[in-house]
Amino acid sequence: MIMQQRKVYSCGILLLTLFLGTVQPLWAEPLGKAWIIPVQVPYEAPPKGQDVLAESVPQNTKPLTPEEVQRAEALLPLLEGKQEFWAMGEFVHLGEPAVPVLVKGLTMPGPRIRYNVIETISMLKAVSAVPALVAAAKEPNEIPRVREHALRVAVRLDAAKAVEAIEVMAKDQNSSIRKAAAFESRYVRENAVVPILIGTIGDEERFVALSAVQSLWILTRHESEFHDWETSSKQDRQEWTVEWSEWWNGQKDTFEMPDPKRSTRPR
């Protein structure tokens, strides 16, 4: 009796095995001749670590060796093309001592190279490169995109030294260059930019004049007479320039830039 029960039990196991081997579970996926059944594995989140900013990594401050100078010069042509980001990273690794080599790229033929040189200077926060940036911003034969970027980075690195470029660009024939000068002036807390901006209020292009007067409001906080700048004509703006000039002539000897307003937006 017991032997018969064991035979029945063994047959049942055999049939069940054959059945499972021939029927595909709904959740299974084939892999060759076998079947894989996904199994949920307990998940553990990675441990929280302290984020390390890239800026916290100290840059190289030692003078470059002759081999490093040669390497930096070889990197300049690579600032244009598929390896441009790698080349920029290599200059960042070399640090500010590579700036004398890097600024040579501002006179190279490719505009992409010149733009990436400026971007690399920005990444390095290389204040020593500001005179070269000012020269690039003033260059009348340079394309507007490069000139505007050179001014923008120069203002961020050393605003006081950028006044010279703003003065030149505010009189440029290209209206986009004049607008860039008027806009970037709002970040230059120097009295010297006020008369430059006042002279730009009467610009024939309304969007240039609007940028100039907005920069004036931000820098001086002078509550001028209300005017409809959006629909103004060149003649209107020239008349309003006189109002600003009269105000400045009475203030310039004692004027001090007010503290910049702090942003109320949550970070």
RODO-2510 file (C-alpha; in nm, 4 decimals, decimal comma):
residues 267
     n   res          X          Y          Z
     1     m     0,0000     0,0000     0,0000
     2     i     0,2786     0,2332     0,0952
     3     m     0,4709     0,1447    -0,2205
     4     q     0,1681     0,2284    -0,4347
     5     q     0,1302     0,5678    -0,2635
     6     r     0,4982     0,6441    -0,3283
     7     k     0,4566     0,5567    -0,6964
     8     v     0,1509     0,7830    -0,7259
     9     y     0,3376     1,0638    -0,5473
    10     s     0,6427     1,0246    -0,7751
    11     c     0,4240     1,0253    -1,0847
    12     g     0,2549     1,3418    -0,9639
    13     i     0,5876     1,5206    -0,9198
    14     l     0,7017     1,4035    -1,2623
    15     l     0,3837     1,5283    -1,4311
    16     l     0,4054     1,8613    -1,2491
    17     t     0,7670     1,9047    -1,3583
    18     l     0,6803     1,8276    -1,7182
    19     f     0,3860     2,0666    -1,7027
    20     l     0,5943     2,3532    -1,5662
    21     g     0,8619     2,2872    -1,8227
    22     t     0,6209     2,3127    -2,1152
    23     v     0,3980     2,5972    -2,0022
    24     q     0,5396     2,9556    -2,0087
    25     p     0,4542     3,1633    -1,7050
    26     l     0,2941     3,4946    -1,7922
    27     w     0,5777     3,6899    -1,6307
    28     a     0,8690     3,4817    -1,7606
    29     e     1,1124     3,5818    -2,0358
    30     p     1,2944     3,3300    -2,2625
    31     l     1,6715     3,3072    -2,2551
    32     g     1,7910     3,0411    -2,4974
    33     k     1,6151     2,7200    -2,3922
    34     a     1,5566     2,8299    -2,0330
    35     w     1,3060     3,0637    -1,8755
    36     i     1,3901     3,3571    -1,6484
    37     i     1,1446     3,4648    -1,3838
    38     p     1,2125     3,8183    -1,2504
    39     v     1,2530     3,8358    -0,8742
    40     q     1,2298     4,1592    -0,6741
    41     v     1,5502     4,2256    -0,4806
    42     p     1,5432     4,4478    -0,1724
    43     y     1,6758     4,7979    -0,2621
    44     e     1,9075     4,9937    -0,0414
    45     a     1,9733     5,3576    -0,1252
    46     p     2,3400     5,4571    -0,1538
    47     p     2,4796     5,6343     0,1508
    48     k     2,4483     6,0119     0,1467
    49     g     2,7838     6,1761     0,1061
    50     q     2,8942     6,5354     0,1120
    51     d     2,8849     6,6852    -0,2345
    52     v     3,2178     6,8236    -0,3436
    53     l     3,1998     7,1226    -0,5739
    54     a     3,4383     7,1374    -0,8646
    55     e     3,5473     7,4812    -0,7463
    56     s     3,6726     7,3281    -0,4215
    57     v     3,9467     7,1472    -0,6100
    58     p     4,2505     7,3766    -0,5931
    59     q     4,3877     7,4884    -0,9276
    60     n     4,7501     7,4644    -1,0253
    61     t     4,9381     7,7775    -0,9208
    62     k     5,2916     7,6699    -1,0046
    63     p     5,4576     7,8140    -1,3151
    64     l     5,4333     7,5867    -1,6148
    65     t     5,7335     7,3825    -1,7116
    66     p     5,8641     7,4130    -2,0698
    67     e     5,6948     7,0823    -2,1473
    68     e     5,3625     7,2103    -2,0076
    69     v     5,3894     7,5325    -2,2074
    70     q     5,4465     7,3284    -2,5221
    71     r     5,1477     7,1108    -2,4339
    72     a     4,9276     7,4178    -2,3759
    73     e     5,0236     7,5601    -2,7154
    74     a     4,9327     7,2289    -2,8772
    75     l     4,5905     7,2455    -2,7096
    76     l     4,4919     7,5774    -2,8701
    77     p     4,3854     7,4367    -3,2109
    78     l     4,1824     7,1704    -3,0297
    79     l     3,9527     7,4377    -2,8830
    80     e     3,7525     7,3965    -3,2018
    81     g     3,6107     7,0603    -3,3004
    82     k     3,5143     6,7319    -3,1412
    83     q     3,7762     6,7580    -2,8649
    84     e     3,7060     7,1188    -2,7643
    85     f     3,5538     7,0345    -2,4257
    86     w     3,8431     6,8045    -2,3458
    87     a     4,0897     7,0791    -2,4428
    88     m     3,9092     7,3303    -2,2230
    89     g     3,9303     7,0867    -1,9330
    90     e     4,3026     7,0457    -1,9911
    91     f     4,3527     7,4220    -1,9689
    92     v     4,1527     7,4289    -1,6473
    93     h     4,3785     7,1548    -1,5144
    94     l     4,6856     7,3641    -1,6018
    95     g     4,5334     7,6589    -1,4132
    96     e     4,5863     8,0335    -1,4409
    97     p     4,9598     7,9979    -1,5184
    98     a     4,8424     7,8834    -1,8642
    99     v     4,6676     8,2175    -1,9335
   100     p     4,9602     8,3725    -2,1299
   101     v     4,9347     8,0809    -2,3715
   102     l     4,5552     8,0696    -2,3634
   103     v     4,5032     8,4347    -2,4621
   104     k     4,7024     8,3723    -2,7805
   105     g     4,3885     8,1952    -2,8991
   106     l     4,2047     8,5304    -2,9043
   107     t     4,3878     8,6155    -3,2256
   108     m     4,3576     8,2766    -3,3956
   109     p     4,1502     8,2480    -3,7170
   110     g     3,8616     8,0334    -3,5915
   111     p     3,5848     8,2289    -3,4133
   112     r     3,4919     7,9104    -3,2282
   113     i     3,8427     7,8934    -3,0843
   114     r     3,8255     8,2566    -2,9734
   115     y     3,4864     8,2063    -2,8099
   116     n     3,6055     7,8941    -2,6255
   117     v     3,9171     8,0768    -2,5073
   118     i     3,6900     8,3319    -2,3401
   119     e     3,4757     8,0557    -2,1917
   120     t     3,7856     7,8821    -2,0544
   121     i     3,9041     8,2089    -1,8976
   122     s     3,5648     8,2347    -1,7308
   123     m     3,5985     7,8802    -1,5945
   124     l     3,9450     7,9631    -1,4613
   125     k     3,8213     8,2924    -1,3107
   126     a     4,1473     8,4297    -1,4452
   127     v     4,1505     8,7994    -1,3527
   128     s     4,4915     8,8319    -1,5167
   129     a     4,3239     8,7774    -1,8549
   130     v     4,0897     9,0785    -1,8245
   131     p     4,3115     9,3185    -2,0260
   132     a     4,3106     9,0682    -2,3135
   133     l     3,9311     9,0357    -2,2866
   134     v     3,8891     9,4140    -2,2925
   135     a     4,1032     9,4307    -2,6064
   136     a     3,8908     9,1599    -2,7701
   137     a     3,5692     9,3405    -2,6767
   138     k     3,6973     9,6643    -2,8324
   139     e     3,8179     9,4995    -3,1541
   140     p     3,5947     9,6366    -3,4352
   141     n     3,6812     9,3529    -3,6737
   142     e     3,5751     9,0827    -3,4278
   143     i     3,2334     8,9183    -3,4677
   144     p     2,9642     9,0500    -3,2285
   145     r     2,9146     8,7174    -3,0495
   146     v     3,2789     8,7019    -2,9433
   147     r     3,2936     9,0722    -2,8490
   148     e     2,9827     9,0481    -2,6348
   149     h     3,1110     8,7365    -2,4580
   150     a     3,4488     8,8995    -2,3951
   151     l     3,2771     9,1993    -2,2341
   152     r     3,0459     8,9809    -2,0273
   153     v     3,3316     8,7755    -1,8800
   154     a     3,5508     9,0826    -1,8248
   155     v     3,2704     9,2492    -1,6279
   156     r     3,2258     8,9401    -1,4102
   157     l     3,5979     8,9108    -1,3381
   158     d     3,6972     9,2768    -1,2889
   159     a     3,4194     9,5243    -1,3593
   160     a     3,6300     9,8364    -1,3048
   161     k     3,8644     9,7445    -1,5891
   162     a     3,5721     9,6874    -1,8265
   163     v     3,4676    10,0548    -1,8382
   164     e     3,7082    10,1193    -2,1248
   165     a     3,5443     9,8496    -2,3363
   166     i     3,1938     9,9713    -2,2527
   167     e     3,2821    10,3240    -2,3638
   168     v     3,4063    10,1999    -2,7010
   169     m     3,1236     9,9525    -2,7579
   170     a     2,8559    10,2102    -2,6698
   171     k     2,9573    10,4024    -2,9853
   172     d     2,9846    10,1030    -3,2181
   173     q     2,8009    10,0966    -3,5514
   174     n     2,6401     9,7621    -3,4673
   175     s     2,3297     9,8119    -3,2527
   176     s     2,3674     9,4700    -3,0856
   177     i     2,7146     9,5745    -2,9655
   178     r     2,5731     9,9003    -2,8265
   179     k     2,2967     9,7091    -2,6511
   180     a     2,5506     9,4703    -2,4937
   181     a     2,7448     9,7685    -2,3600
   182     a     2,4291     9,9278    -2,2193
   183     f     2,3129     9,6030    -2,0597
   184     e     2,6423     9,4933    -1,9036
   185     s     2,6922     9,8403    -1,7559
   186     r     2,4391     9,7614    -1,4836
   187     y     2,6934     9,5266    -1,3280
   188     v     2,9701     9,7885    -1,3274
   189     r     2,9404     9,9906    -1,0108
   190     e     3,1633    10,2728    -1,1284
   191     n     3,0600    10,6376    -1,1677
   192     a     3,2368    10,6455    -1,5037
   193     v     2,9637    10,4366    -1,6680
   194     v     2,6837    10,6820    -1,5783
   195     p     2,7689    10,9484    -1,8416
   196     i     2,8258    10,6714    -2,0964
   197     l     2,4763    10,5401    -2,0339
   198     i     2,3240    10,8869    -2,0393
   199     g     2,4784    10,9388    -2,3811
   200     t     2,3177    10,6142    -2,4975
   201     i     1,9625    10,7141    -2,3985
   202     g     1,9226    10,9038    -2,7257
   203     d     2,0256    10,6031    -2,9374
   204     e     1,8372    10,5670    -3,2630
   205     e     1,7486    10,2066    -3,1690
   206     r     1,4817    10,2021    -2,9001
   207     f     1,5925     9,8677    -2,7507
   208     v     1,9426    10,0106    -2,6958
   209     a     1,8002    10,3170    -2,5217
   210     l     1,5749    10,0994    -2,3053
   211     s     1,8710     9,8900    -2,1901
   212     a     2,0626    10,2076    -2,1087
   213     v     1,7896    10,3688    -1,8996
   214     q     1,7188    10,0430    -1,7168
   215     s     2,0877    10,0155    -1,6285
   216     l     2,0785    10,3760    -1,5063
   217     w     1,7800    10,3049    -1,2817
   218     i     1,9516     9,9969    -1,1388
   219     l     2,2821    10,1736    -1,0716
   220     t     2,1654    10,5155    -0,9523
   221     r     1,8078    10,4519    -0,8327
   222     h     1,7300    10,7997    -0,9589
   223     e     1,3553    10,8465    -0,9932
   224     s     1,3395    11,0270    -1,3241
   225     e     1,0336    11,1793    -1,4844
   226     f     0,7836    10,9263    -1,6181
   227     h     0,8160    10,8738    -1,9932
   228     d     0,6702    10,6250    -2,2379
   229     w     0,9941    10,4625    -2,3448
   230     e     0,8217    10,1784    -2,5304
   231     t     0,6695    10,4054    -2,7952
   232     s     0,9258    10,6859    -2,7843
   233     s     1,0947    10,8369    -3,0891
   234     k     1,4616    10,9246    -3,1190
   235     q     1,3741    11,2920    -3,0696
   236     d     1,1851    11,2068    -2,7486
   237     r     1,4814    11,0170    -2,6120
   238     q     1,7208    11,2975    -2,6978
   239     e     1,5051    11,5367    -2,4970
   240     w     1,4998    11,2962    -2,2039
   241     t     1,8778    11,2717    -2,2257
   242     v     1,8919    11,6387    -2,1300
   243     e     1,6955    11,5657    -1,8108
   244     w     1,9406    11,2942    -1,7089
   245     s     2,2397    11,5137    -1,7990
   246     e     2,1132    11,7984    -1,5825
   247     w     2,0599    11,5599    -1,2918
   248     w     2,4065    11,4063    -1,3282
   249     n     2,5826    11,7428    -1,3545
   250     g     2,4406    11,8294    -1,0160
   251     q     2,5321    11,4948    -0,8604
   252     k     2,8577    11,3725    -1,0141
   253     d     3,0947    11,5398    -0,7679
   254     t     2,9350    11,3801    -0,4619
   255     f     2,7505    11,0803    -0,6032
   256     e     2,8102    10,7391    -0,4509
   257     m     2,6677    10,4197    -0,5915
   258     p     2,3930    10,2845    -0,3640
   259     d     2,4218     9,9283    -0,2394
   260     p     2,2798     9,6798    -0,4883
   261     k     1,9382     9,5400    -0,4109
   262     r     1,9406     9,1849    -0,2908
   263     s     1,7316     8,9313    -0,4764
   264     t     1,4195     8,8213    -0,2893
   265     r     1,3841     8,5034    -0,4938
   266     p     1,4407     8,1799    -0,2993
   267     r     1,7566     7,9968    -0,3957
***
